Amino acid sequence: MSSICAQALMSTSTLPEGINSPSFRFGIIDGIGQKYTESGSLMNLGDYKSVVFDAKNLAKFNSDAKRLIDALNRFGGHALGDSFNLGVLRVDTMPRVQYSAPVFARGITNRWTVGVGVPIISYTNKISLSQEFSNIEYYRQQFSGLNPELDDALNTDLSKATNETLTGKGYKALNNRDETFVGDIQVVSMYKLYEKNEKVLTYQAQVNLPTGPKFDPDDLASLNVFGRTNITNSLAYSQYLIGRLSMVPYVSYLINIPDTVTARVPLNEDDTLPDANTKEDVTRTLGNIATVGGNLFYEINDSWMVGGGYDYSTKDADRYTGERGTRYDLLATNTASTAHRVKAEITYSSVKSYFKKTAVIPLMVSFQVSDTFSGVNIERQTAQEMNLMLFF
């Protein structure tokens, strides 16, 4: 997940000098249980992360299973062990993120506004393991009762055995999640570079501070998108087209600052669950993200405005380095990504009415929705956000 909070449509508005604007953002992000794969097809993570426990994989994950397969191969000369299959283990997840973020902004000058936001993240995930397409019933009918060890093996509960395997390797068990924590604090500076005849060009710098949870190599269900330091530089230009219709094209470039994390480094391409002894401190350089997009806004009247937008982003592949000289390249597999996103927004403002003395207080209330409708190596995100802004 490249960003945990929905992004409002890019604007070029700054606060007047000396004006304060406290605001409160509340949002919900769904759809992150789906992912656009390296081919661009959309898959549920339950299908994307499913594991087929055929004889080859069983022997790889469990030494007792290998002995069972070898023993079955000795019965009848028909390679019965090689055909043994405990089926497909599906890991079904229903992740959901809710966030609330108090934000405070102030106009330093008429051209320059700064602000800071502190997101509070609530993460829930319903996780279930299920076993499908197993041929174990055939083997139970054929070989049940031959010896107690064989009976135990044929009565394997794949879901239970999976969590036991994870625990044995030092991973946390795959259980439901319901947790709340402080995310990464964001500091924003917006400056008007040019303003004339209702044409405005602004530069925005947004700094993401690593105040959220650190990367956890032992938790397969963790979001693991916090604890990062990055800087996003954006240029936006606004101009009225016809009447109350305006456009805002923009470009941005997010630069990730290298950091050090503890990671499990796979031994080879088949090492999908590295052991705890593969953990080491590595230098992580997350790929930078370039975005280009545009928005259209229409002012219905002095109080109501609607808007819509589209953006396209591309992310470079991650890079990992360490001192042991192991397969750091495998940590960066399928980390280069692209995303297409559409957004819509409706805003109510009492600012003009306040200056006309027909409203009690100046405020803005907006509702935004966004959808990542296409991409490569990125989660599907559908986001909704409500934003309340006051001015004094």
N, C-alpha and C positions, 0 to 999 in steps of 0.2 A: 504494500500500500504506500503510494508516494506521498499522500497528504491525508491527514486524519480529519481535518475540518473543511467543510464546504467553502468554496471561494465565491464571494459576491461578484457580480459583474464589475469589471474594471471601470473605475470612474476617474475623472480629473479634478474633482472638487476638493478644495482645501478649506480649513477653518479660518475665519478672520482672526487677526492678531488679538491675543488675549482671551479668546473664546475657548471654553472648556466643553468637552463632549464625552460624558460617560455613556457607555452603551453596554448592552447585555445581549450576547448571542447564544441561541439554543439550537442545536441541530441533531439530526438523526442520519446515520449512514447505514444503508442496507446494501445487499448485493455482493458483499465481499466474500461470500461463500461460493462465488463463481469466479472463474478466471479465464481470460483470453490466453490461449496457449501460444507456443512458438509458431504455430501455423495460422493463428488468428481465429481459430474456432473457439466458441464459448463452451466451457465445461463446468459442471459442478465439481467442487473440490473433492467431494466424495468419490466421483469417478476418476478425477485426475490423480488422486493420491491412493487409489485402491491398489492392493497388493495381491497378486495371484500366488497362492501358496501351493505350487506344484512341487514335484519331487526335487527339482533343482533348487528352488528357493528354500524349501524346508531344510534341505541338507546344509544350505549356506547359513541359515539362521540358528539351527539347533542341532547339536551333535547327537542327541538321542534320536531325533528324527532320521538322521543319516544312518544310524545303526538299524532302525526299523526298516528303512528303504532297502538297505543291503540284505537284511534278513528276508524280506518279501521277495526280493529278486531271486533268492535261492529256492523258492517254492515253484515247482512245475516248469521252470525254464522258460517262462513267458515274460520276463522282465516286469513282474507285477509291481515291484517297488517303483520303477521308473514311471509307471502310470498312476501312482498314488497321488491324489490331489485333495487337499483340504478346502479347495474352493477359493473364492475371492473374498478378501476382507475389505469391506466397505467402511470407510471412515466418514460418516455423515455429520456435517457441522451446520449450525445455524448462527453464525456470528452476527452481532449487531453492536454498533457503537453509538452512544449518545454523548453529547458534549455540551457544556455550558461554559461561556467564556466572558467574564467581566473585562471590559476594555476601557481604557481612559486615553483620550486624545486632547491635545491642546494646540492652538494656533500660535506658533512662536512669532511669526510675522504673517502678513496677508498672503505670502507666497509659500510659507514653510509650516508644515504640520507634523508633529511627532505623536506617537501613540504606543501603548504597550498592552498586551493581552495575556491573560493567564487561563489556559484551557483546563477544565476539570473533565476528565474522561471517565465514562461508565461503559465498561466492556462486558457483554454477556455472550455466552456461546453454549448452545446445547449440542453435546457431542455424543454420538452413539456409534457402536461398532456392530456390524452384522456380517454374517457368513453366508455366502451364496455359491451355488454351482459346485458343490462338493460331491465326490464319488465315494465318500467314506462309508455310506450305508452298504454298498456292495461288499466292501472289505470286511465290515462287521459281520455280514451274513456268512462270508466265506471262512473267516479266520477267528471268529469270536470263540473264546473258551480254550484256545490252544495253550496259552500261558498267561499269567497275570500281567506281566510287563506289556505284552502285546495288547491285552485288553485295555490297559491304561492309555496306551498310545492311541488306540482306535476311538477312545472316548474323549479325545482332546477337545476342549472348548477354545476355539481359535481366538475369541475376543479376550478371554481370561489369559490365555497364553501370551497374547500380544502385550498386554499390560505388564505381565510378569517379565517378559523379555525386555521391555522398555525400562522397567525398574532395575533389572539386573545390569543394564548398560548405563544406569545413572540418570535416565530421563524421568521426568515427572509423568505420572499416569495420565491417560487421556480421560479427563473428567470434565463435567460441566463447569463453566466459569461465570462468575458474577463478581466483578471487582471495580473499584473506583480509585482513581489516582490523578495526580497533577501531571499534565502533559508538558510539552516543551513550550516555554514562554517565548513570545514573539514581540520584537521591538520594530516599529515601522517609522520611516521618515519619508514624507512626500514633499517635493519641491516643484513649484511652477517654474519651468525654464522659459516659457514664452506665453504671453496672453495678449491677444489683440483681436478686436472685432469678433468676439465670441469664439475665437480659435485658441485652444489651450494645449500646450505640450508640457507634460509632467514627467519627472523622474521619481521613482519610488525604490527605496532600499528596505528590504525586510530581513532582519536577522533572527534566525531560529537558534535559541539557546538550549543546551542539552540538560534540561531540568527534569525530564521525564524518566521513566524506567530504562535501565541499561539493557543492552542486548543479552538475552538469556539463551545460551546454547543447549540448555537441558529441558526447555519447554517447547514442545512441538506445536502447542496451541497458542503460544504467545503472539501478540501483534508484532512485536519487535520492530516498530517504526519510530520509536522515540529515542531520546538520548543522543540526538544528532545536532551537529553545528553546521549551519549553512547560511548562505547569503543569497537572496533573490534580488536581482536588479531588473527593473521594469521601466519601459518607456511607453506612455500612452498619449494619444492625440485625440482631441475631441473637436468636432465641428458640426454646426447645424446644417442640415441638407435642405429641407423644405419645411417651412412653418415650425412646428414643434418637434420635428423629427431630427434627431442627432445621431452621429455615429462616433464610435470610439475604437479604432484599431489599436493594437498594442503588441509588444514583444517583451519577453522576459527570459532571463537566464539564471537558473539556480546553480550555485557553486557549492558543492559539498566539501567541507574541510576534513582532511584525513584524520582518523582517530585510531585508538587501539581498543580492540574488543577481544574477549575470549571466545574462541570458536572451536568446534569439532571439525578437524580437517580430514576428509575422506582419504582412505588409503588408495582407492582406485574407483573407476566408474561404477562398479557393482557395490561399493560400500555405501549403501543408502542410509544406514543407521550406525554412524561411527561410534566406536566405544569411547568410554570416558577417558581412557589413556591417550586419545588423539587430541585432547583439548590443549590449546596453547594460545598465548597472546599473539595476535596478528595485527598488522597495520591494515586498516580497512579504508579504501578510497571509493566511496559510493559514486556512481556515475552522475555527471551533471545533467541537468534537464533544460532543454530549450523549448520555449512555447511561443506560438504566434496565434493571434486570434482577433476577433472583432465583435463589438456589441452594437446594437441599435436601441435607442431609447425614444419613446414617444410620450410627451407630456399631454395627458388628456385634459387637464385643467391645472389650476394653481395647486391643487392638493394631491392629485393622483398621477402616477407615471408607471408605464409598463416598459419592460425591456427584454431582449433576447440576445443570445450570443452563441458563438462556436469557437472552440480553440483546438489546436493540434499540438501535441507535445511529443518530443522524442528524448529518450534517456540513454546515455552511454552505459556501456557495461561496467560493472563494479570491478575493482582490482584488490587483491589481497596478497600480502607478502609476509614472510616470517623468517625465523632463524633456523628452522629444522630442515628446510629444503624439501618439504613434502608437496602434496598435490593441491596447492593453494588455488590453482586455476579452477578446480571443481567447485569451489565456493562461489564462483562467479558465473556458473552455468545458467544460461537463459536469464540474465539480469539486464541485458539491453532491452528496452521496451519502447512502444509507441502507444498513443492514446488519442482518441477523438471524443470530444465532449461537447454536449449542448447544454445551455443554461437558459433559464427564464426567471423573471423577477417582476414583482408588483410592489410599489412603494406608495405609502401615504405620508405626506408632509404637511405640518401645520406652520412651517416657517414663514411663508408669505402671508398666511392669514394672521399670524402673530404680529407682524409689522403693520398689518392693516387694522390691528386691534380687534380682530374678530375671533381670535383664539387665545386661550388663557396662557398656554406654555408652548414654546417651540420644540417640536419633536418630530422624529421620523420613525415609521414602522415599515419594515420591508419583509417580504417573504420570497425566498429563492429556492429553486429546485435545479438540480443538475443530474446528468446521466452520462456515464462513460459508455457510449453505445458501440464502440469498436476499438480494437487495439491488439497488441501483441505482448505477451508476457506481463500482463497487468490484471489486477483484480477489477471485476465489474463493480462500479460504485454508483448507487443512486442516492442522492443526498437531498435533504430538506433542511432549510435553516430559517429561523425567525430572528430578526434583529431589531432591537429597540434602542434608539438614540435620543438623548436629551442634549440641550444646549443651554449654557449660561455663561 
